[in-house]
Amino acid sequence: MTASAEQATVLQTTALQATALQCRGISYRYPGTTRAALEDIDVDTPAGSITALVGPSGCGKTTLLKLVGGVLRPNQGSIRIGERDMTRVPVQRRQIGWVPQQYALFDHLDVKANIAFGLRAQKRPSAERRRRVAELLELCQIQDLADRSVDDLSGGQRQRVAIARALAPYPQVLLLDEPLAALDPQLRGRLRADLSAMIRAAGVTTIMVTHDQDEALAMSDHLVLMNAGRIEQSGTPEQVWHRPGTSWAAEFLGGATVVAVEDRPRAGRVRISAGVEIPVRDDGGDGVAVRALDFAAAPASQGEVPDVGGELALGTVLAMEFGGDRYRGRVRLETGLELPCTASEYMEVGTQVSVRATHHREIPEVTL
């Protein structure tokens, strides 16, 4: 069951605590290493928003999360939560909620005792603890699990308890480290929307680390692409997806293929190969970032692929796989250019095909 919008009213106290997070000029090098794990990082997270940190393994995502949480201290730069400089503030005084990858619940405690743990540490009165636990049991839709041992819970139930425990002590910032990674793919898909709804109902400023691009795109208000300890690009998910700023960003997010521009026959269009013109955003780059949906392929023996306004080119299938709603593959045109494509039927490697630009979108230009 999905957390409903009405549940926001039961957590007004948490929503009032939400505040902006700002990282400025953050650099960090692990002791005994020569290469910086993070270098000159700037991140702004508006109050009550969800920011997703995405990038390959080793790019610095989790290191940044640990710096915000106070587990590590930066060599340079500052971390502010609201008006307070938290750079040197101990972790226990930062008002941070943290959900680690494996949730780290207390197996010797039942669900309600797990949720109340942080409130006990704050020495909150028992009546307030009971009220707060009841609020969070309702928000996370686990009222019927209150007296259960966490050992008896499923992965999805444990995740909900971990979120409730992190929210209980009224955090100003919530940190999620791969929050759905411990779940099987089917469960992750179902719980993604629930997790987002719970966080938004609580109104708490959130930073989330994830390797799952679908998760990041679906849940976040702000997306930060990280590469080798630096920020490659940041913006709304729509901005980063539709207007990648670099070839690396285009290729990493959604697996775009970056190809060079041959010439510009007219405004708003470029030619990337003989007979293949595509509409572009006129961003002034010398390359374009194309995805499989930008090209359709069909066996050349069948004549042309459906006429959707693009020009035809001939090529050969290099790879083809089933993608659910359509087949996805790669083709090599007669000019030697390799492109991603979609197809309505499976075609063996080596099949001669007709390829047409579909013009589903204006394709972004990038700098090679």
C-alpha positions in Angstrom: 0.0 0.0 0.0 1.3 3.4 -0.9 1.7 6.2 1.7 -1.1 8.6 1.0 -0.9 12.4 0.8 -3.1 12.8 3.9 -0.3 11.2 6.0 1.7 14.4 5.6 -0.4 15.9 8.4 0.8 13.4 11.0 4.4 14.5 10.5 4.2 18.3 10.6 6.8 18.4 13.3 9.3 16.7 11.0 8.4 18.9 8.0 9.1 22.0 10.1 12.6 20.7 10.8 13.4 20.3 7.1 16.2 22.7 6.0 18.5 23.3 3.1 21.9 21.6 2.9 24.9 23.2 1.3 28.4 21.7 0.5 31.0 24.2 -0.7 34.5 23.3 -2.0 34.5 19.9 -0.4 37.7 17.9 -0.9 38.8 14.7 0.8 41.7 12.3 0.6 41.7 9.0 2.5 44.7 8.6 4.8 47.6 6.8 3.1 46.3 7.5 -0.5 47.7 9.9 -3.1 44.5 10.5 -5.1 41.7 12.7 -3.8 38.4 10.8 -3.3 36.6 14.1 -3.7 37.8 17.3 -5.1 36.1 20.7 -5.1 32.5 19.5 -4.6 29.6 21.9 -4.5 26.1 20.6 -3.8 23.0 22.6 -2.9 20.0 20.6 -1.6 16.8 22.7 -1.1 14.8 22.2 2.0 12.5 19.2 1.8 13.9 18.0 -1.6 15.4 14.6 -2.6 18.9 14.7 -4.2 20.3 11.6 -5.8 24.0 11.0 -6.1 24.7 8.8 -9.1 27.9 7.5 -10.7 30.2 4.5 -11.2 31.7 2.6 -8.3 34.6 4.5 -6.7 33.4 7.9 -7.9 33.0 9.3 -4.3 29.2 9.1 -3.7 29.4 7.3 -0.4 32.4 9.3 0.7 30.3 12.5 0.2 27.4 10.9 2.2 29.8 10.1 5.1 31.2 13.7 5.0 27.6 15.1 5.3 26.8 12.6 8.0 29.9 13.5 10.0 31.5 10.1 9.8 34.4 11.7 7.9 35.7 15.3 8.0 36.7 17.1 4.8 40.3 18.2 4.2 38.9 21.4 2.6 35.5 23.0 2.3 32.4 23.5 4.4 29.1 21.8 5.1 26.1 23.9 6.2 22.7 22.7 7.3 20.4 25.7 7.2 22.4 28.6 8.8 24.7 26.4 10.8 28.2 25.4 9.8 28.4 21.6 10.5 31.8 21.0 9.1 33.4 20.2 12.4 30.2 19.3 14.4 30.3 15.7 15.8 27.9 13.2 14.1 25.7 12.9 17.2 24.9 16.7 17.1 24.1 17.0 13.4 20.4 16.0 13.5 21.1 13.5 10.7 19.0 10.4 9.9 20.9 7.6 8.3 19.6 4.4 6.5 22.6 2.2 5.6 22.5 -0.4 2.8 21.7 -3.4 5.1 19.4 -1.2 7.4 21.4 -2.3 10.6 18.2 -2.9 12.7 18.5 -4.1 16.2 17.6 -7.8 16.1 17.0 -8.0 19.8 14.3 -5.3 19.7 10.8 -5.4 18.3 9.7 -3.0 15.6 8.4 -0.2 17.9 11.5 -0.4 20.1 13.7 0.0 17.0 11.8 3.0 15.9 11.9 4.5 19.4 15.7 3.9 19.8 16.8 7.4 18.7 14.1 9.1 20.8 15.3 7.2 23.9 18.9 8.4 23.2 17.5 12.0 23.1 15.8 11.3 26.4 12.4 12.2 25.1 9.4 11.7 27.5 7.7 8.3 27.2 4.4 9.9 26.1 6.2 11.7 23.2 8.0 8.5 22.2 4.7 6.6 22.0 3.1 9.4 20.0 6.0 9.6 17.6 6.3 5.9 17.1 2.5 5.7 16.3 2.9 8.5 13.7 5.7 6.7 12.0 4.1 3.3 12.1 1.2 4.9 10.3 3.3 6.8 7.8 5.3 3.7 6.9 2.2 1.5 6.8 3.6 -1.0 9.4 1.1 -0.6 12.2 0.4 -4.3 12.3 4.1 -5.0 12.7 4.6 -2.9 15.8 5.2 -5.9 18.2 7.0 -8.2 15.7 10.6 -9.0 16.0 12.6 -7.6 13.1 14.0 -11.1 12.6 10.6 -12.1 11.3 10.2 -9.3 8.7 10.6 -9.4 5.0 13.2 -7.2 3.2 10.6 -4.6 2.3 9.2 -4.5 5.8 12.7 -4.1 7.3 13.3 -1.2 4.9 10.2 0.5 6.2 11.2 0.0 9.8 14.7 1.5 9.0 13.1 4.6 7.4 10.8 5.0 10.4 13.7 4.7 12.8 15.8 7.2 10.9 12.9 9.7 10.9 11.9 9.3 14.5 14.4 11.7 16.1 13.3 14.7 13.9 16.3 14.8 11.6 17.0 17.9 9.5 18.6 15.8 6.8 18.0 12.1 5.9 20.8 10.1 4.2 20.1 7.0 2.3 22.9 4.7 1.2 21.6 2.4 -1.6 18.2 2.2 0.1 16.7 -0.5 -2.2 19.9 -2.4 -3.1 19.2 -5.2 -0.6 15.9 -6.1 -2.2 15.1 -8.3 -5.1 14.3 -6.4 -8.4 10.5 -7.0 -8.3 10.3 -5.7 -4.7 12.5 -2.7 -5.5 10.1 -1.6 -8.2 7.1 -1.8 -6.0 8.7 -0.1 -3.0 10.3 2.8 -5.0 7.2 4.8 -5.1 6.3 4.0 -1.5 9.7 5.1 -0.3 9.5 8.4 -2.2 6.0 9.0 -0.8 7.1 8.4 2.7 10.0 10.8 2.4 7.9 13.5 0.9 5.2 13.1 3.5 7.8 13.5 6.2 9.1 16.6 4.4 12.7 16.0 5.3 15.7 17.1 3.1 17.2 13.9 1.7 20.4 12.8 0.0 20.3 9.4 -1.6 23.2 7.3 -3.0 22.2 4.8 -5.7 23.6 2.8 -8.6 20.1 2.4 -10.0 19.5 5.1 -12.6 15.8 4.4 -12.8 15.6 4.8 -9.1 17.4 8.1 -9.2 15.4 9.5 -12.1 12.0 8.4 -10.6 12.6 9.6 -7.0 14.8 12.7 -7.0 14.2 16.4 -7.5 17.9 17.0 -8.1 20.3 14.6 -9.8 24.1 14.8 -9.3 26.3 12.8 -11.7 29.7 12.1 -10.1 32.8 10.9 -11.9 36.3 10.2 -10.4 35.7 12.4 -7.4 34.2 15.3 -9.2 30.7 16.5 -10.2 30.2 15.9 -13.9 26.8 17.5 -14.1 23.9 18.4 -11.9 20.3 19.5 -12.4 16.8 18.2 -12.4 16.5 14.6 -13.7 14.8 16.0 -16.9 17.6 18.5 -17.5 20.4 16.0 -17.0 18.6 13.3 -19.2 17.6 15.6 -22.0 20.6 18.0 -22.0 23.7 16.1 -21.0 26.5 18.5 -20.6 29.4 16.2 -21.6 30.0 13.1 -23.6 30.6 11.2 -20.4 27.3 12.3 -18.9 25.4 11.3 -22.1 27.0 7.9 -22.2 26.7 7.1 -18.5 23.1 8.2 -18.0 20.8 6.0 -20.1 23.6 4.7 -22.3 23.5 7.2 -25.1 25.9 6.9 -28.0 27.8 10.1 -28.9 28.6 10.5 -32.6 30.3 13.4 -34.4 28.5 16.0 -36.5 29.5 15.9 -40.2 27.8 19.2 -41.2 24.7 21.4 -40.6 22.5 21.5 -43.7 20.1 23.9 -42.0 19.1 25.4 -38.7 18.1 22.9 -36.1 19.4 19.9 -38.0 22.7 18.1 -38.4 24.0 15.3 -40.6 25.8 12.5 -38.8 26.3 10.3 -41.8 25.5 10.2 -45.5 21.7 10.2 -45.7 21.1 10.6 -42.0 19.9 14.0 -40.7 18.5 14.5 -37.2 16.9 17.4 -35.4 19.0 18.9 -32.6 18.7 21.5 -29.9 21.3 23.8 -31.4 23.5 23.7 -28.3 26.6 24.3 -30.4 28.4 21.0 -29.8 30.5 19.0 -32.2 28.7 15.8 -31.4 25.2 14.5 -30.6 24.0 12.0 -28.0 21.6 9.5 -29.6 19.6 6.8 -27.9 18.0 3.6 -29.3 14.5 5.3 -29.6 16.0 7.8 -32.0 16.4 5.2 -34.8 14.2 2.4 -36.1 15.4 -0.6 -38.1 13.7 -3.2 -40.3 15.0 -5.9 -42.6 16.0 -4.3 -45.9 14.1 -7.0 -47.8 10.9 -5.6 -46.4 11.5 -2.2 -47.9 11.4 0.9 -45.8 10.7 1.1 -42.1 7.5 3.1 -41.3 7.7 6.6 -42.7 8.0 9.0 -39.7 9.8 11.8 -41.4 13.4 10.6 -41.2 15.8 9.6 -44.0 16.7 6.1 -44.8 20.1 4.5 -44.6 21.3 0.9 -45.1 23.2 -1.0 -42.5 24.0 -4.4 -40.8 22.8 -5.7 -37.5 25.6 -5.9 -34.9 23.5 -6.9 -31.9 19.9 -7.4 -31.0 18.1 -8.2 -27.8 14.5 -8.3 -26.4 13.7 -5.2 -24.4 10.1 -6.0 -23.4 8.0 -3.5 -25.5 10.4 -3.7 -28.4 13.7 -5.1 -29.5 16.9 -3.0 -29.0 20.1 -3.3 -30.9 23.0 -1.8 -32.7 23.6 -1.4 -36.4 26.6 -0.4 -38.6 25.7 1.8 -41.5 27.3 1.4 -44.9 29.4 4.5 -44.0 30.8 2.7 -41.0 28.9 4.7 -38.3 27.5 2.5 -35.5 24.1 3.5 -34.0 21.7 2.2 -31.4 18.2 1.3 -32.7 14.9 -0.2 -31.9 13.0 -2.8 -34.0 9.6 -4.4 -33.9 11.0 -7.9 -34.6 14.1 -9.9 -33.8 16.8 -9.8 -36.5 19.9 -12.0 -36.5 23.4 -10.5 -36.4 24.5 -9.8 -39.9 21.0 -9.0 -41.2 20.8 -6.2 -43.8 18.5 -3.5 -42.5 17.0 -0.2 -43.4 17.5 2.4 -40.7 15.4 5.6 -40.2 15.8 8.5 -37.8 12.5 8.5 -35.9 12.5 12.2 -34.8 11.0 11.3 -31.4 12.8 14.2 -29.9 15.3 17.0 -30.4 18.7 15.3 -29.9 21.1 17.1 -27.5 24.5 18.3 -28.8 27.5 17.7 -26.7 31.2 18.5 -26.9 33.4 15.6 -27.9 
